[in-house]
Amino acid sequence: MVQVYIVFFKIFIFMLLGFILNKTRVIDMRAEKTLTEILLKAVLPFSIVASSQFTYSVEAQAGIIAVGLMGMAYYALSLVIIRLILSRTKIPEADSRIMTTCMVFANTGFIGFPLMESLYGDYGLLLAAIFNLVYNMFFYTYGAHLLSNQPHFKVSEMFTSTVSIASILALILFAVPWRMPAFILETISLVGDMTVPLAMIVMGSMLAAINPKKLFADPKQYAVSFVRLLLLPGLVMLAVWAVSNVIPLSHEVKCVTVLMCALPCGSMNVMYSEKYNTSPEFCARTVALSMVFMMATLLLWTGLTKIYF
């Protein structure tokens, strides 16, 4: 449990640094966007590819399959149930669509990857990459359909992002018996090691730009944060516990599955809501509020998984 607190202490310091750099105008909106692009298109893919060099084993392969299957079950069930429930309320249709995607689609890449790597090493990052592939399958199909209200979607968008390509490559490299020479792996890892500090610095900068008065004004945002950060992770944890009583699952598989469902609302929700003008301001506030609450809830779920798994 001490290791968990150490990891979160490091994350807090990195985020505090980002907060200060934003307030002192060292990082502005343009720099924030540039750092995000560097992270998602260069640093993070290197980190994912480096994780593929985890020692191959039948147990590790079974863990990858288990995470993939549980991820598909989570997205399929949660999307259908939440959409049906919200469609029966008096919430405006645009807000209802935003609430559905924000409740279901978490920040699996930007926060999930560095956190899983910090807590569970290369194997944790590899499992997170598999979970994120399932995320891409659902977000760029049904999720994009909800936010755009268009009848069709582009399947190619599931696999054309740099992170998706790196995830598929990592899966292939893990499956083959060949492993990279030490000097190549060290070079790739050196770039990938920037993932955690860079991601958390940008996250701290984002939090610094939030207007507190507008952030806490809408009750619907609290409902989204409750479902995203407490209800869904709790249900997933119960489901994982039930499955593990029937099928043996490793500690990493159980923890990564739960924690990837306990992250704040994903930033892709904001990008697509702005692209299709589907309540973009409400979406941005909702995502931001979940990021604020994340500081407490993520520590809670990390501690619970550590104790019970």
C-alpha positions in Angstrom: 0.0 0.0 0.0 3.0 2.3 0.6 3.9 2.0 -3.1 0.4 3.3 -4.0 0.9 6.4 -1.9 4.3 7.0 -3.4 2.9 6.8 -6.9 0.1 9.3 -6.1 2.6 11.6 -4.4 4.6 11.7 -7.6 1.4 12.3 -9.6 0.4 15.1 -7.2 3.8 16.9 -7.6 3.7 16.6 -11.4 0.2 18.0 -11.5 1.1 20.8 -9.0 4.0 21.7 -11.3 1.7 22.0 -14.3 -0.8 24.1 -12.2 2.0 26.5 -11.2 3.4 26.7 -14.8 -0.1 27.6 -16.1 -0.7 30.2 -13.4 2.7 31.8 -14.1 1.9 31.7 -17.8 4.9 29.5 -18.7 2.3 27.1 -20.2 -0.5 28.7 -22.1 -3.3 27.1 -24.2 -1.1 26.8 -27.3 1.7 25.2 -25.3 -0.7 22.9 -23.6 -2.1 21.7 -27.0 1.5 21.2 -28.3 2.5 19.2 -25.3 -0.6 17.0 -25.6 0.2 16.3 -29.3 3.8 15.4 -28.4 2.5 13.1 -25.7 -0.1 11.3 -27.7 1.8 11.1 -31.0 5.3 10.5 -29.9 6.0 9.8 -26.2 3.1 7.5 -25.3 3.5 5.2 -28.4 7.1 4.6 -27.5 6.0 3.7 -23.9 3.4 1.3 -25.3 5.9 -0.4 -27.7 8.4 -0.8 -24.9 5.8 -2.6 -22.7 5.6 -5.3 -25.4 9.0 -6.6 -24.2 7.4 -8.0 -21.1 8.4 -11.7 -20.6 6.0 -13.9 -22.6 4.0 -16.5 -20.7 0.8 -18.4 -21.1 -0.6 -16.6 -18.0 0.2 -13.2 -19.5 -1.4 -14.1 -22.7 -4.5 -15.3 -20.8 -4.6 -12.0 -19.0 -4.6 -10.1 -22.2 -7.6 -12.1 -23.5 -9.4 -11.7 -20.2 -8.9 -7.9 -20.2 -10.1 -7.7 -23.8 -13.3 -9.7 -23.1 -14.1 -7.9 -19.9 -13.6 -4.6 -21.6 -16.0 -5.5 -24.4 -18.6 -6.6 -21.8 -18.2 -3.4 -19.9 -18.7 -1.1 -22.9 -21.5 -3.1 -24.5 -23.6 -3.3 -21.3 -22.9 0.1 -19.9 -23.7 1.9 -23.2 -27.0 0.1 -23.7 -28.2 0.4 -20.1 -27.2 4.1 -19.5 -28.6 5.2 -22.9 -31.9 3.5 -22.2 -32.2 5.1 -18.7 -31.3 8.6 -19.8 -33.6 8.4 -22.9 -36.6 8.0 -20.4 -35.7 11.2 -18.5 -36.6 14.9 -19.3 -33.0 15.8 -19.9 -32.4 17.6 -23.3 -31.3 15.2 -26.0 -27.9 16.8 -26.6 -27.1 16.8 -22.9 -28.3 13.2 -22.6 -25.9 12.1 -25.3 -23.0 13.9 -23.6 -23.9 12.3 -20.3 -24.0 8.9 -21.9 -20.5 9.1 -23.5 -19.0 10.9 -20.5 -20.3 8.2 -18.1 -19.0 5.3 -20.2 -15.9 6.6 -21.9 -13.1 7.4 -19.5 -9.7 8.9 -20.0 -8.1 5.5 -20.7 -5.1 6.8 -22.6 -4.0 10.1 -21.2 -4.4 9.1 -17.6 -4.9 5.3 -17.7 -1.7 4.5 -19.5 0.8 6.4 -17.2 -1.1 5.3 -14.1 -1.1 1.6 -15.0 2.5 1.8 -15.9 3.4 3.4 -12.6 1.4 0.9 -10.5 1.9 -2.4 -12.4 4.9 -1.9 -14.7 5.2 -3.0 -18.3 2.6 -5.7 -18.0 0.1 -3.2 -16.5 0.7 -0.9 -19.5 0.3 -3.7 -22.0 -3.0 -4.7 -20.4 -4.1 -1.0 -20.5 -3.3 -0.8 -24.2 -5.5 -3.8 -24.8 -8.4 -2.2 -22.8 -7.8 1.0 -24.8 -8.2 -0.9 -28.1 -11.6 -2.0 -27.0 -12.4 1.6 -26.0 -11.5 2.6 -29.6 -13.8 0.0 -31.1 -16.8 1.4 -29.2 -16.0 5.1 -29.0 -15.2 5.6 -32.7 -18.4 3.7 -33.7 -21.3 4.1 -31.3 -19.7 6.9 -29.2 -19.0 9.0 -32.3 -22.5 8.2 -33.6 -24.1 9.6 -30.3 -22.1 12.8 -30.3 -22.5 13.5 -34.0 -26.1 12.2 -34.4 -25.1 10.8 -37.8 -26.3 7.5 -39.1 -22.8 6.3 -40.2 -19.4 6.2 -38.8 -15.8 5.5 -40.1 -14.5 2.2 -38.9 -11.0 3.3 -40.0 -10.9 5.8 -37.1 -10.6 2.9 -34.7 -7.2 2.0 -35.9 -5.6 5.1 -37.5 -4.5 6.9 -34.3 -0.8 6.7 -33.3 -1.8 5.1 -29.9 -3.9 2.4 -31.6 -1.1 1.6 -34.1 1.4 1.4 -31.2 -1.0 -0.9 -29.2 -1.5 -3.3 -32.1 2.3 -3.3 -32.7 2.9 -4.0 -29.0 0.5 -6.9 -29.1 2.3 -8.4 -32.1 5.7 -7.9 -30.6 4.6 -9.5 -27.3 3.2 -12.6 -29.1 6.4 -13.3 -31.2 9.3 -15.0 -29.5 11.8 -12.3 -30.6 12.8 -9.6 -28.1 14.6 -6.3 -28.9 18.3 -5.9 -28.3 19.0 -4.1 -25.0 20.3 -0.8 -26.6 17.1 -0.5 -28.8 14.8 -1.2 -25.8 16.7 1.3 -23.6 16.4 4.0 -26.3 12.6 3.4 -26.7 12.1 3.2 -23.0 14.0 6.5 -22.4 11.5 8.3 -24.6 8.6 6.4 -23.1 9.7 7.3 -19.5 8.5 10.9 -20.1 4.9 9.7 -20.3 3.9 10.0 -16.6 5.5 13.4 -15.8 4.4 15.0 -19.1 0.9 13.7 -18.9 0.4 14.9 -15.3 2.0 18.3 -16.0 -0.5 18.9 -18.8 -3.3 17.6 -16.6 -2.4 20.1 -13.9 -2.2 22.9 -16.4 -5.8 22.0 -17.6 -7.1 22.1 -14.1 -5.6 25.6 -13.6 -7.6 27.0 -16.4 -11.0 25.9 -15.0 -13.5 28.6 -13.8 -14.6 27.3 -10.3 -17.9 29.2 -10.4 -19.1 27.6 -13.6 -17.6 24.2 -12.7 -19.8 23.4 -9.8 -23.1 25.0 -11.0 -24.9 22.1 -12.9 -26.3 19.2 -10.9 -26.1 16.9 -14.0 -22.3 17.1 -13.9 -22.4 15.7 -10.4 -24.6 12.8 -11.6 -22.1 12.0 -14.4 -19.1 12.1 -11.9 -21.0 9.8 -9.5 -21.7 7.2 -12.2 -18.2 7.5 -13.8 -16.1 7.6 -10.7 -18.1 5.6 -8.1 -21.0 3.5 -9.5 -19.5 2.0 -12.6 -16.1 1.1 -10.9 -18.0 -0.5 -8.0 -20.1 -2.6 -10.4 -17.1 -3.6 -12.4 -15.2 -4.5 -9.3 -18.0 -6.8 -8.2 -18.2 -8.4 -11.6 -14.4 -9.0 -11.7 -14.6 -10.5 -8.2 -17.4 -12.8 -9.4 -15.5 -13.9 -12.5 -12.3 -14.5 -10.6 -14.1 -17.0 -8.3 -14.8 -19.0 -11.4 -11.8 -18.3 -13.6 -8.4 -17.6 -12.1 -7.3 -14.1 -12.8 -3.9 -12.5 -11.9 -3.7 -9.5 -9.5 -2.7 -7.2 -12.4 -5.6 -8.3 -14.6 -8.2 -7.6 -11.9 -6.7 -4.3 -10.8 -6.2 -2.9 -14.3 -9.7 -3.8 -15.4 -11.3 -2.0 -12.4 -9.0 1.0 -12.5 -9.4 1.6 -16.2 -13.1 1.9 -15.5 -12.5 4.3 -12.5 -10.8 7.1 -14.5 -12.4 10.5 -15.1 -14.3 11.3 -18.3 -12.3 11.1 -21.4 -11.0 14.2 -23.3 -12.2 12.8 -26.6 -15.7 13.5 -25.5 -14.9 17.2 -25.5 -13.2 17.1 -28.9 -16.1 15.3 -30.6 -18.7 17.5 -28.9 -16.9 20.6 -30.2 -16.6 19.0 -33.6 -20.3 18.4 -33.9 -21.5 21.2 -31.7 -23.3 18.9 -29.2 -23.4 20.9 -26.0 -19.6 21.5 -26.0 -19.6 23.8 -23.0 -21.6 21.4 -20.9 -19.2 18.5 -22.0 -16.1 20.5 -21.1 -17.4 21.4 -17.6 -18.5 17.8 -17.0 -15.0 16.4 -18.0 -13.3 19.0 -15.9 -15.4 18.3 -12.8 -14.7 14.6 -13.0 -10.9 15.4 -13.1 -11.3 17.3 -9.9 -13.1 14.5 -8.1 -10.6 12.0 -9.5 -8.0 13.0 -7.0 -10.0 11.4 -4.2 -11.9 8.6 -6.0 -8.9 7.1 -7.9 -7.0 6.8 -4.7 -10.0 5.1 -3.1 -10.2 2.5 -5.9 -6.5 1.9 -6.1 -6.5 1.2 -2.3 -9.6 -1.1 -2.5 -8.1 -3.2 -5.4 -4.8 -3.4 -3.5 -6.6 -4.7 -0.4 -9.2 -7.1 -2.0 -7.4 -8.3 -5.1 
